[in-house]
């Protein structure tokens, strides 16, 4: 990762971030169900919006509900850098643990979280079966959410 990276709290309408949010969660009804919850951060790389991160705090835990980097900017360390910035911010505000969940059929995403300091933390069986449309990942129907956590 070269250049500057920062998290900027989104004030006002979150609608302009919907396309990026849909990169992380393909179900628009699901995204709209949490669009106005928690805090939404623009991930800025050299002052330009490179991605988004939506987080929900529950006491001493913070869940990364959504994180996405624009497709043409992936592989540059922006996502991992954004998680580090979030971890610093969260720890400074008394959060002791970050949690995140992803599709069971997304091994690349699993590797990303493991490389970002997370560990496997469990499975929410049948989580994606409640979605209005089947979720596909690499040609497989996604059913379960795999959980990861990171102590701060």
DSSP file (Angstrom, degrees, kcal/mol; ACC not computed):
  #  RESIDUE AA STRUCTURE BP1 BP2  ACC     N-H-->O    O-->H-N    N-H-->O    O-->H-N    TCO  KAPPA ALPHA  PHI   PSI    X-CA   Y-CA   Z-CA
    1    1 A X              0   0    0      0, 0.0     2,-0.3     0, 0.0    76,-0.1   0.000 360.0 360.0 360.0 120.5    0.0    0.0    0.0
    2    2 A X        +     0   0    0     74,-0.2     2,-0.1     2,-0.1    44,-0.0  -0.818 360.0  23.8-113.0 158.5    1.5    3.3   -1.0
    3    3 A X  S    S-     0   0    0     -2,-0.3     2,-0.2    42,-0.1    42,-0.0  -0.282  99.9 -39.0  83.6-172.7    0.1    6.7   -0.4
    4    4 A X        -     0   0    0     -2,-0.1    42,-2.4     2,-0.0     2,-0.4  -0.602  48.5-168.4 -94.0 151.4   -2.3    7.8    2.3
    5    5 A X  E     +A   45   0A   0     -2,-0.2     2,-0.3    40,-0.2    40,-0.2  -1.000  13.7 162.5-137.3 134.9   -5.3    5.9    3.7
    6    6 A X  E     -A   44   0A   0     38,-2.2    38,-3.0    -2,-0.4     2,-0.5  -0.989  34.6-127.3-149.6 158.7   -8.0    7.1    5.9
    7    7 A X  E     -A   43   0A   0     -2,-0.3     2,-0.5    36,-0.2    36,-0.2  -0.936  25.4-167.0-104.8 127.7  -11.5    6.3    7.2
    8    8 A X  E     -A   42   0A   0     34,-2.5    34,-3.1    -2,-0.5     2,-0.1  -0.968  22.5-123.9-120.6 119.7  -14.0    9.2    6.8
    9    9 A X  E     -A   41   0A   0     -2,-0.5     2,-0.6    32,-0.2    32,-0.2  -0.402  26.6-128.3 -62.7 129.1  -17.3    9.0    8.5
   10   10 A X        -     0   0    0     30,-3.3    30,-0.4    -2,-0.1     2,-0.3  -0.707  25.8-168.6 -84.0 121.8  -20.2    9.3    6.0
   11   11 A X        +     0   0    0     -2,-0.6     2,-0.2     2,-0.1     0, 0.0  -0.829  53.2   5.0-105.1 148.2  -22.7   12.0    7.0
   12   12 A X  S    S+     0   0    0     -2,-0.3    -2,-0.0     2,-0.0     2,-0.0  -0.487 113.2  19.1  82.9-151.0  -26.0   12.4    5.3
   13   13 A X        -     0   0    0     -2,-0.2     3,-0.2     1,-0.1    -2,-0.1  -0.267  47.8-169.7 -63.6 135.4  -27.3   10.1    2.6
   14   14 A X    >   +     0   0    0      1,-0.1     3,-2.1     2,-0.1     4,-0.3   0.482  65.8  97.5 -97.6  -7.3  -25.8    6.6    2.3
   15   15 A X  G >  S+     0   0    0      1,-0.3     3,-2.1     2,-0.2     4,-0.3   0.843  72.9  62.5 -54.1 -40.1  -27.5    5.9   -1.0
   16   16 A X  G 3  S+     0   0    0      1,-0.3     3,-0.3    -3,-0.2    -1,-0.3   0.736 101.3  55.4 -60.6 -18.1  -24.4    6.9   -3.1
   17   17 A X  G <> S+     0   0    0     -3,-2.1     4,-2.6     1,-0.2     3,-0.3   0.476  78.2  98.2 -90.9  -2.4  -22.5    4.0   -1.3
   18   18 A X  H <> S+     0   0    0     -3,-2.1     4,-2.3    -4,-0.3     5,-0.2   0.890  78.2  54.3 -55.3 -44.7  -25.1    1.4   -2.4
   19   19 A X  H  > S+     0   0    0     -4,-0.3     4,-0.5    -3,-0.3    -1,-0.2   0.913 112.7  43.8 -58.5 -40.5  -23.1    0.1   -5.4
   20   20 A X  H >> S+     0   0    0     -3,-0.3     3,-1.1    -4,-0.3     4,-0.9   0.907 111.3  53.7 -68.8 -40.6  -20.1   -0.5   -3.2
   21   21 A X  H >X S+     0   0    0     -4,-2.6     4,-1.6     1,-0.3     3,-0.7   0.868 104.6  56.0 -60.2 -35.5  -22.2   -2.1   -0.4
   22   22 A X  H 3< S+     0   0    0     -4,-2.3    -1,-0.3     1,-0.2    -2,-0.2   0.657  96.1  65.3 -73.3 -14.9  -23.6   -4.5   -3.1
   23   23 A X  H << S+     0   0    0     -3,-1.1    -1,-0.2    -4,-0.5    -2,-0.2   0.837 110.6  37.0 -68.5 -33.0  -20.0   -5.6   -3.9
   24   24 A X  H << S+     0   0    0     -4,-0.9     2,-0.4    -3,-0.7    -2,-0.2   0.753 132.3  24.2 -90.8 -27.1  -19.9   -7.0   -0.4
   25   25 A X     <  -     0   0    0     -4,-1.6    -1,-0.3     1,-0.1     6,-0.2  -0.915  65.8-160.2-143.6 109.4  -23.5   -8.3   -0.2
   26   26 A X        +     0   0    0     -2,-0.4     2,-0.9    -3,-0.2    -4,-0.1   0.633  68.4  90.8 -69.6 -15.4  -25.3   -9.0   -3.4
   27   27 A X     >  -     0   0    0      1,-0.2     4,-2.6     2,-0.1     5,-0.2  -0.724  56.9-166.7 -89.9 108.1  -28.8   -8.9   -1.9
   28   28 A X  H  > S+     0   0    0     -2,-0.9     4,-2.9     1,-0.2     5,-0.2   0.905  89.5  53.2 -60.7 -41.9  -30.1   -5.3   -2.2
   29   29 A X  H  > S+     0   0    0      1,-0.2     4,-1.3     2,-0.2    -1,-0.2   0.908 110.7  48.2 -59.6 -38.4  -33.0   -6.1    0.2
   30   30 A X  H  > S+     0   0    0      2,-0.2     4,-0.7     1,-0.2     3,-0.2   0.934 112.7  47.6 -65.1 -45.2  -30.5   -7.4    2.8
   31   31 A X  H >X S+     0   0    0     -4,-2.6     3,-1.4     1,-0.2     4,-1.0   0.927 110.2  52.0 -61.7 -45.0  -28.2   -4.3    2.3
   32   32 A X  H 3< S+     0   0    0     -4,-2.9     4,-0.4     1,-0.3    -1,-0.2   0.797  99.5  65.5 -63.3 -26.7  -31.2   -1.9    2.6
   33   33 A X  H 3< S+     0   0    0     -4,-1.3    -1,-0.3    -3,-0.2    -2,-0.2   0.754 119.2  21.7 -68.3 -22.3  -32.2   -3.7    5.9
   34   34 A X  H X< S+     0   0    0     -3,-1.4     3,-1.7    -4,-0.7    -1,-0.2   0.336  90.8 108.4-123.4   6.2  -28.9   -2.4    7.5
   35   35 A X  T 3< S+     0   0    0     -4,-1.0    -3,-0.1     1,-0.3    -2,-0.1   0.840  87.0  39.8 -54.5 -38.9  -28.0    0.6    5.3
   36   36 A X  T 3  S+     0   0    0     -4,-0.4    -1,-0.3     3,-0.0     2,-0.2   0.372  98.0 100.2 -95.6   4.8  -28.9    3.1    8.0
   37   37 A X  S <  S-     0   0    0     -3,-1.7    18,-0.1     2,-0.1    -3,-0.1  -0.507  80.7 -13.9 -87.6 158.3  -27.5    1.2   11.0
   38   38 A X  S    S-     0   0    0     -2,-0.2     2,-0.4    19,-0.1    18,-0.2  -0.017 102.5 -37.9  58.7-153.4  -24.2    1.8   12.7
   39   39 A X  E     - B   0  55A   0     16,-2.5    16,-2.8   -30,-0.0     2,-0.5  -0.917  48.2-154.4-113.2 135.6  -21.4    3.9   11.2
   40   40 A X  E     - B   0  54A   0     -2,-0.4   -30,-3.3   -30,-0.4     2,-0.4  -0.945  13.1-167.0-110.1 126.2  -20.5    4.0    7.5
   41   41 A X  E     -AB   9  53A   0     12,-3.1    12,-2.1    -2,-0.5     2,-0.5  -0.918  16.9-139.6-112.8 137.6  -17.0    5.0    6.6
   42   42 A X  E     -AB   8  52A   0    -34,-3.1   -34,-2.5    -2,-0.4     2,-0.8  -0.814  21.3-136.5 -84.2 133.8  -15.7    5.9    3.2
   43   43 A X  E     -AB   7  51A   0      8,-2.5     7,-3.6    -2,-0.5     8,-1.2  -0.856  24.0-161.2 -91.9 113.9  -12.2    4.3    2.7
   44   44 A X  E     -AB   6  49A   0    -38,-3.0   -38,-2.2    -2,-0.8     2,-0.6  -0.862  12.6-170.8-104.0 126.2  -10.1    7.1    1.2
   45   45 A X  E >  S-AB   5  48A   0      3,-2.8     3,-1.7    -2,-0.5   -40,-0.2  -0.967  83.2 -17.5-114.1 116.1   -6.9    6.3   -0.7
   46   46 A X  T 3  S-     0   0    0    -42,-2.4    -1,-0.2    -2,-0.6   -41,-0.1   0.875 130.0 -54.5  52.7  39.1   -5.0    9.4   -1.5
   47   47 A X  T 3  S+     0   0    0      1,-0.2     2,-0.4   -43,-0.2    -1,-0.3   0.405 116.5 110.6  81.9  -2.2   -8.2   11.4   -0.9
   48   48 A X  E <  S-B   45   0A   0     -3,-1.7    -3,-2.8     1,-0.0     2,-0.4  -0.868  79.0-105.2-109.2 139.1  -10.3    9.4   -3.3
   49   49 A X  E     +B   44   0A   0     -2,-0.4    -5,-0.2    -5,-0.2     3,-0.1  -0.468  46.1 164.0 -63.4 117.1  -13.1    7.0   -2.3
   50   50 A X  E     -     0   0A   0     -7,-3.6    20,-3.4    -2,-0.4     2,-0.3   0.549  60.3 -31.2-109.5 -15.3  -11.7    3.6   -2.8
   51   51 A X  E     -BC  43  69A   0     -8,-1.2    -8,-2.5    18,-0.3     2,-0.3  -0.958  57.3-108.1-177.5-169.4  -14.2    1.6   -0.7
   52   52 A X  E     -BC  42  68A   0     16,-2.4    16,-2.2    -2,-0.3     2,-0.3  -0.967  11.7-165.3-143.9 157.6  -16.6    1.5    2.2
   53   53 A X  E     -BC  41  67A   0    -12,-2.1   -12,-3.1    -2,-0.3     2,-0.5  -0.930   4.9-165.7-147.0 122.6  -16.9   -0.1    5.6
   54   54 A X  E     -BC  40  66A   0     12,-2.6    11,-1.8    -2,-0.3    12,-1.7  -0.941  15.8-175.1-109.5 127.0  -20.1   -0.3    7.6
   55   55 A X  E     -BC  39  64A   0    -16,-2.8   -16,-2.5    -2,-0.5     2,-0.4  -0.928  16.0-157.8-127.2 147.8  -19.7   -1.2   11.3
   56   56 A X  E     - C   0  63A   0      7,-2.4     7,-3.2    -2,-0.3     2,-0.4  -0.986  12.7-149.6-122.0 130.7  -22.0   -1.9   14.2
   57   57 A X  E     + C   0  62A   0     -2,-0.4     2,-0.3     5,-0.2     5,-0.2  -0.854  16.4 176.7-104.0 137.0  -21.0   -1.6   17.8
   58   58 A X  E >   - C   0  61A   0      3,-3.0     3,-1.7    -2,-0.4     2,-0.4  -0.820  63.5 -67.0-135.7  93.2  -22.4   -3.7   20.6
   59   59 A X  T 3  S-     0   0    0     -2,-0.3    -1,-0.1     1,-0.3     0, 0.0  -0.464 120.2  -6.2  64.3-119.4  -20.7   -2.9   23.9
   60   60 A X  T 3  S+     0   0    0     -2,-0.4    36,-2.7    35,-0.1    37,-1.4   0.288 124.5  79.6 -93.8  10.2  -17.1   -4.1   23.7
   61   61 A X  E <   -Cd  58  97A   0     -3,-1.7    -3,-3.0    34,-0.2     2,-0.4  -0.898  57.3-164.8-116.2 148.4  -17.6   -5.7   20.2
   62   62 A X  E     -Cd  57  98A   0     35,-2.3    37,-2.5    -2,-0.4     2,-0.5  -0.992   9.1-153.4-131.5 126.1  -17.7   -4.2   16.8
   63   63 A X  E     -Cd  56  99A   0     -7,-3.2    -7,-2.4    -2,-0.4     2,-1.2  -0.844  12.7-140.7 -99.9 130.6  -19.0   -6.0   13.8
   64   64 A X  E     +Cd  55 100A   0     35,-3.0    37,-0.6    -2,-0.5    -9,-0.2  -0.791  25.3 178.3 -83.3 101.2  -17.8   -5.2   10.3
   65   65 A X  E     +     0   0A   0    -11,-1.8     2,-0.3    -2,-1.2    -1,-0.2   0.826  66.2   4.8 -76.2 -32.4  -21.1   -5.6    8.6
   66   66 A X  E     +C   54   0A   0    -12,-1.7   -12,-2.6    -3,-0.2     2,-0.3  -0.976  59.1 171.2-154.8 136.9  -19.8   -4.7    5.2
   67   67 A X  E     +C   53   0A   0     -2,-0.3     2,-0.3   -14,-0.2   -14,-0.2  -0.960  12.4 162.5-145.5 132.2  -16.4   -3.9    3.7
   68   68 A X  E     -C   52   0A   0    -16,-2.2   -16,-2.4    -2,-0.3     2,-0.4  -0.992  21.8-156.8-150.4 142.1  -15.7   -3.5    0.0
   69   69 A X  E     -C   51   0A   0     -2,-0.3   -18,-0.3   -18,-0.2     5,-0.1  -0.948  43.6 -93.1-114.9 139.1  -12.9   -2.0   -2.1
   70   70 A X    >>  -     0   0    0    -20,-3.4     3,-2.4    -2,-0.4     4,-0.5  -0.216  38.3-118.9 -51.4 138.0  -13.7   -0.8   -5.7
   71   71 A X  G >4 S+     0   0    0      1,-0.3     3,-1.0     2,-0.2    -1,-0.1   0.834 111.6  53.4 -53.5 -40.4  -12.8   -3.7   -8.0
   72   72 A X  G 34 S+     0   0    0      1,-0.2    -1,-0.3     3,-0.0    -2,-0.1   0.560 110.9  48.1 -75.3  -5.5  -10.1   -1.8   -9.9
   73   73 A X  G X4 S+     0   0    0     -3,-2.4     3,-0.7   -23,-0.2     5,-0.4   0.369  84.1 118.2-112.5   2.1   -8.3   -1.0   -6.7
   74   74 A X  T <<  +     0   0    0     -3,-1.0    -3,-0.0    -4,-0.5    -4,-0.0  -0.285  62.8  37.9 -69.7 155.6   -8.3   -4.4   -5.1
   75   75 A X  T 3  S+     0   0    0      1,-0.0    -1,-0.2    -2,-0.0    -3,-0.0   0.589  87.3  99.9  83.2  11.2   -5.0   -6.2   -4.3
   76   76 A X  S <  S-     0   0    0     -3,-0.7   -74,-0.2   -75,-0.0    -2,-0.1   0.310 100.0-102.9-110.6   6.4   -3.3   -3.0   -3.2
   77   77 A X  S  > S+     0   0    0    -76,-0.1     4,-2.4    -4,-0.0     5,-0.2   0.546  85.2 124.8  86.2   6.8   -3.6   -3.5    0.6
   78   78 A X  H  > S+     0   0    0     -5,-0.4     4,-2.5     2,-0.2     5,-0.2   0.933  73.7  46.1 -67.1 -46.1   -6.4   -1.0    0.9
   79   79 A X  H  > S+     0   0    0      2,-0.2     4,-2.1     1,-0.2    -1,-0.2   0.930 115.5  45.6 -62.4 -46.6   -8.9   -3.4    2.6
   80   80 A X  H  > S+     0   0    0      1,-0.2     4,-2.0     2,-0.2    -1,-0.2   0.905 113.4  50.5 -64.3 -41.4   -6.3   -4.7    5.0
   81   81 A X  H  X S+     0   0    0     -4,-2.4     4,-2.2     1,-0.2    -1,-0.2   0.888 108.4  52.3 -62.9 -39.3   -5.1   -1.1    5.7
   82   82 A X  H  X S+     0   0    0     -4,-2.5     4,-2.5     1,-0.2    -1,-0.2   0.888 107.3  52.2 -64.5 -39.1   -8.7    0.0    6.4
   83   83 A X  H  X S+     0   0    0     -4,-2.1     4,-2.8     2,-0.2    -1,-0.2   0.901 108.4  51.4 -63.6 -39.7   -9.1   -2.9    8.9
   84   84 A X  H  X S+     0   0    0     -4,-2.0     4,-2.2     2,-0.2    -2,-0.2   0.918 110.2  48.6 -62.6 -42.7   -6.0   -1.7   10.7
   85   85 A X  H  X S+     0   0    0     -4,-2.2     4,-2.3     1,-0.2    -2,-0.2   0.909 112.7  48.3 -62.5 -41.5   -7.3    1.8   10.9
   86   86 A X  H  X S+     0   0    0     -4,-2.5     4,-3.3     2,-0.2     5,-0.2   0.916 109.2  53.0 -64.1 -42.7  -10.6    0.5   12.2
   87   87 A X  H  X S+     0   0    0     -4,-2.8     4,-2.6     2,-0.2     5,-0.2   0.909 110.7  47.0 -60.1 -43.0   -8.8   -1.7   14.8
   88   88 A X  H  X S+     0   0    0     -4,-2.2     4,-2.0     2,-0.2    -1,-0.2   0.937 115.6  45.2 -62.8 -46.9   -6.9    1.3   16.1
   89   89 A X  H  X S+     0   0    0     -4,-2.3     4,-1.0     2,-0.2    -2,-0.2   0.918 115.0  48.0 -63.0 -44.8  -10.0    3.5   16.2
   90   90 A X  H ><>S+     0   0    0     -4,-3.3     5,-2.6     1,-0.2     3,-0.7   0.929 111.1  49.2 -64.5 -46.9  -12.1    0.7   17.9
   91   91 A X  H ><5S+     0   0    0     -4,-2.6     3,-1.6     1,-0.3    -1,-0.2   0.895 108.1  54.8 -60.3 -40.1   -9.4   -0.1   20.5
   92   92 A X  H 3<5S+     0   0    0     -4,-2.0    -1,-0.3     1,-0.3    -2,-0.2   0.754 108.0  50.3 -65.6 -23.7   -9.1    3.6   21.4
   93   93 A X  T <<5S-     0   0    0     -4,-1.0    -1,-0.3    -3,-0.7    -2,-0.2   0.273 128.2 -94.2 -99.4  11.3  -12.9    3.7   22.0
   94   94 A X  T < 5S+     0   0    0     -3,-1.6     2,-0.3     1,-0.3    -3,-0.2   0.534  74.8 145.1  94.3   6.6  -12.9    0.7   24.3
   95   95 A X      < -     0   0    0     -5,-2.6    -1,-0.3    -6,-0.2   -34,-0.2  -0.632  25.4-174.7 -77.8 134.7  -13.8   -2.0   21.8
   96   96 A X        +     0   0    0    -36,-2.7    56,-3.0    -2,-0.3     2,-0.3   0.588  63.3  30.2-104.4 -13.7  -12.0   -5.3   22.6
   97   97 A X  E     -dE  61 151A   0    -37,-1.4   -35,-2.3    54,-0.3     2,-0.4  -0.983  57.1-152.3-153.2 134.8  -13.0   -7.5   19.7
   98   98 A X  E     -dE  62 150A   0     52,-2.6    52,-2.4    -2,-0.3     2,-0.3  -0.845  20.0-170.6 -98.4 142.0  -13.8   -7.1   16.0
   99   99 A X  E     +dE  63 149A   0    -37,-2.5   -35,-3.0    -2,-0.4     2,-0.3  -0.963   8.5 172.2-130.3 152.5  -16.1   -9.7   14.4
  100  100 A X  E     -dE  64 148A   0     48,-2.2    48,-2.9    -2,-0.3     2,-0.3  -0.983  13.5-154.3-154.5 149.3  -17.0  -10.3   10.7
  101  101 A X  E     + E   0 147A   0    -37,-0.6     2,-0.3    -2,-0.3    46,-0.2  -0.950  15.3 170.9-128.2 150.7  -18.9  -12.9    8.8
  102  102 A X  E     - E   0 146A   0     44,-2.2    44,-3.3    -2,-0.3     4,-0.1  -0.923  41.7 -64.7-148.9 172.8  -18.7  -14.1    5.2
  103  103 A X  E >   - E   0 145A   0     -2,-0.3     3,-1.0    42,-0.2    42,-0.2  -0.262  35.7-131.6 -63.6 144.4  -20.0  -16.8    2.9
  104  104 A X  T 3  S+     0   0    0     40,-1.7    -1,-0.1     1,-0.3    41,-0.1   0.775 106.4  55.0 -65.4 -26.4  -19.0  -20.4    3.6
  105  105 A X  T 3  S+     0   0    0     39,-0.2    -1,-0.3     1,-0.2     2,-0.2  -0.105  84.1  92.8-101.2  36.1  -18.0  -20.8   -0.1
  106  106 A X    X>  +     0   0    0     -3,-1.0     4,-2.1     1,-0.1     3,-0.5  -0.560  38.7 163.1-127.6  67.7  -15.6  -17.8   -0.2
  107  107 A X  H 3> S+     0   0    0      1,-0.2     4,-2.4    -2,-0.2     5,-0.2   0.814  76.5  57.1 -60.0 -31.1  -12.1  -19.2    0.5
  108  108 A X  H 3> S+     0   0    0      2,-0.2     4,-1.9     1,-0.2    -1,-0.2   0.904 108.4  46.6 -64.8 -39.7  -10.4  -16.1   -0.9
  109  109 A X  H <> S+     0   0    0     -3,-0.5     4,-2.2     2,-0.2    -2,-0.2   0.878 109.3  54.9 -68.9 -37.6  -12.3  -13.9    1.5
  110  110 A X  H  X S+     0   0    0     -4,-2.1     4,-2.5     1,-0.2    -2,-0.2   0.943 108.5  48.7 -59.1 -46.9  -11.5  -16.3    4.3
  111  111 A X  H  X S+     0   0    0     -4,-2.4     4,-2.8     1,-0.2    -2,-0.2   0.893 107.6  55.8 -60.4 -40.4   -7.7  -15.9    3.5
  112  112 A X  H  X S+     0   0    0     -4,-1.9     4,-1.0     1,-0.2    -1,-0.2   0.941 111.0  43.3 -57.3 -48.8   -8.1  -12.1    3.4
  113  113 A X  H  <>S+     0   0    0     -4,-2.2     5,-2.3     1,-0.2     3,-0.3   0.905 112.9  51.7 -67.5 -40.0   -9.5  -12.1    7.0
  114  114 A X  H ><5S+     0   0    0     -4,-2.5     3,-1.4     1,-0.2    -1,-0.2   0.918 110.4  48.8 -61.6 -42.4   -7.0  -14.6    8.3
  115  115 A X  H 3<5S+     0   0    0     -4,-2.8    -1,-0.2     1,-0.3    -2,-0.2   0.716 105.5  60.9 -68.2 -19.8   -4.1  -12.4    6.8
  116  116 A X  T 3<5S-     0   0    0     -4,-1.0    -1,-0.3    -3,-0.3    -2,-0.2   0.216 128.6 -93.5 -93.0  14.5   -5.8   -9.4    8.5
  117  117 A X  T < 5S+     0   0    0     -3,-1.4    34,-0.2     1,-0.3    -3,-0.2   0.532  82.6 131.8  92.4   6.3   -5.3  -10.9   11.9
  118  118 A X      < -     0   0    0     -5,-2.3     2,-0.3    -6,-0.1    -1,-0.3  -0.501  39.4-153.3 -88.6 161.2   -8.7  -12.6   12.3
  119  119 A X  E     -F  149   0A   0     30,-2.5    30,-2.3    -2,-0.2     2,-0.1  -0.929  33.7 -88.6-127.8 155.0   -9.3  -16.2   13.5
  120  120 A X  E     +F  148   0A   0     -2,-0.3    28,-0.3    28,-0.2     3,-0.1  -0.420  45.5 172.5 -60.8 136.2  -12.2  -18.6   12.8
  121  121 A X  E     -     0   0A   0     26,-3.2     2,-0.3     1,-0.4    27,-0.2   0.464  48.0 -66.8-128.6  -6.5  -14.8  -18.0   15.4
  122  122 A X  E     -F  147   0A   0     25,-1.1    25,-3.1     2,-0.0    -1,-0.4  -0.917  44.3 -88.5 148.0-173.8  -17.8  -20.1   14.4
  123  123 A X  E     -F  146   0A   0     -2,-0.3     2,-0.8    23,-0.2    23,-0.2  -0.999  11.6-148.6-138.2 137.4  -20.6  -20.7   11.9
  124  124 A X  E >   -F  145   0A   0     21,-2.9    21,-1.9    -2,-0.4     3,-1.6  -0.867  33.1-142.9-102.7  95.4  -24.2  -19.3   11.6
  125  125 A X  T 3  S+     0   0    0     -2,-0.8    19,-0.1     1,-0.3    -2,-0.0  -0.328  76.1   5.9 -63.4 134.5  -25.8  -22.3    9.9
  126  126 A X  T >> S+     0   0    0      1,-0.1     3,-1.0    -2,-0.1     4,-0.5   0.529  83.7 136.7  75.6   6.8  -28.5  -21.4    7.3
  127  127 A X  G X4 S+     0   0    0     -3,-1.6     3,-1.1     1,-0.3    17,-0.2   0.905  74.0  42.0 -54.2 -48.0  -27.8  -17.7    7.5
  128  128 A X  G >4 S+     0   0    0     15,-1.9     3,-1.2     1,-0.2    -1,-0.3   0.584  96.2  77.9 -80.8  -9.0  -28.0  -17.1    3.7
  129  129 A X  G <4 S+     0   0    0     -3,-1.0    -1,-0.2    14,-0.7    -2,-0.2   0.697  87.3  62.1 -69.9 -17.5  -31.0  -19.4    3.3
  130  130 A X  G << S+     0   0    0     -3,-1.1    -1,-0.2    -4,-0.5    -2,-0.2   0.560  79.8 108.4 -83.4  -8.6  -33.1  -16.6    4.6
  131  131 A X  S <  S-     0   0    0     -3,-1.2     4,-0.1     1,-0.1    -3,-0.0  -0.368  79.6-122.6 -67.6 148.5  -32.1  -14.3    1.7
  132  132 A X  S    S+     0   0    0      2,-0.1     2,-0.3     1,-0.0    -1,-0.1   0.815  97.4  31.8 -64.3 -30.0  -34.9  -13.7   -0.9
  133  133 A X  S    S-     0   0    0      0, 0.0    -2,-0.1     0, 0.0    -1,-0.0  -0.941 100.2 -94.9-123.7 147.5  -32.7  -15.1   -3.7
  134  134 A X        -     0   0    0     -2,-0.3     2,-0.5     1,-0.1    -5,-0.1  -0.348  37.8-133.4 -59.4 140.9  -30.1  -17.8   -3.6
  135  135 A X        -     0   0    0      7,-0.5     7,-3.2    -7,-0.2     2,-0.4  -0.862  20.5-160.6 -99.1 129.0  -26.6  -16.4   -3.1
  136  136 A X  E     -G  141   0B   0     -2,-0.5     2,-0.4     5,-0.2     5,-0.2  -0.898  12.3-179.1-112.3 140.1  -23.9  -17.9   -5.4
  137  137 A X  E >  S-G  140   0B   0      3,-2.6     3,-1.9    -2,-0.4    -2,-0.0  -0.959  77.9 -19.3-137.8 117.0  -20.2  -17.9   -4.8
  138  138 A X  T 3  S-     0   0    0     -2,-0.4     3,-0.1     1,-0.3    -1,-0.0   0.866 128.7 -51.9  51.4  40.7  -17.9  -19.5   -7.4
  139  139 A X  T 3  S+     0   0    0      1,-0.3     2,-0.4     0, 0.0    -1,-0.3   0.470 116.7 113.2  79.9   1.9  -20.8  -21.5   -8.7
  140  140 A X  E <  S-G  137   0B   0     -3,-1.9    -3,-2.6   -35,-0.2     2,-0.5  -0.847  71.6-117.1-107.4 143.3  -21.8  -22.8   -5.3
  141  141 A X  E     -G  136   0B   0     -2,-0.4     2,-0.4    -5,-0.2    -5,-0.2  -0.667  31.1-135.8 -76.6 126.2  -25.0  -22.0   -3.4
  142  142 A X        +     0   0    0     -7,-3.2    -7,-0.5    -2,-0.5     3,-0.1  -0.685  37.9 155.9 -84.9 132.6  -24.0  -20.2   -0.2
  143  143 A X        +     0   0    0     -2,-0.4   -15,-1.9     1,-0.2   -14,-0.7   0.690  53.0  48.2-121.5 -44.7  -25.8  -21.4    2.9
  144  144 A X        -     0   0    0    -18,-0.2   -40,-1.7   -17,-0.2     2,-0.5  -0.715  66.4-132.8-108.9 152.9  -23.8  -20.7    6.0
  145  145 A X  E     -EF 103 124A   0    -21,-1.9   -21,-2.9    -2,-0.3     2,-0.5  -0.904  18.9-147.2 -99.6 127.3  -22.0  -17.6    7.4
  146  146 A X  E     -EF 102 123A   0    -44,-3.3   -44,-2.2    -2,-0.5     2,-0.3  -0.835  16.6-145.2 -93.3 129.2  -18.5  -18.3    8.6
  147  147 A X  E     -EF 101 122A   0    -25,-3.1   -26,-3.2    -2,-0.5   -25,-1.1  -0.750  16.4-174.9 -99.7 142.5  -17.5  -16.0   11.5
  148  148 A X  E     -EF 100 120A   0    -48,-2.9   -48,-2.2    -2,-0.3     2,-0.3  -0.954   3.2-169.9-128.2 148.8  -14.1  -14.5   12.2
  149  149 A X  E     -EF  99 119A   0    -30,-2.3   -30,-2.5    -2,-0.3     2,-0.4  -0.965  10.0-160.6-138.9 161.3  -12.9  -12.5   15.2
  150  150 A X  E     -E   98   0A   0    -52,-2.4   -52,-2.6    -2,-0.3     2,-0.2  -0.956  17.6-137.2-142.5 117.9   -9.9  -10.5   16.1
  151  151 A X  E      E   97   0A   0     -2,-0.4   -54,-0.3   -34,-0.2   -55,-0.1  -0.525 360.0 360.0 -72.3 140.7   -9.0   -9.5   19.7
  152  152 A X              0   0    0    -56,-3.0   -55,-0.2    -2,-0.2    -1,-0.1   0.390 360.0 360.0-106.7 360.0   -7.8   -5.9   20.0
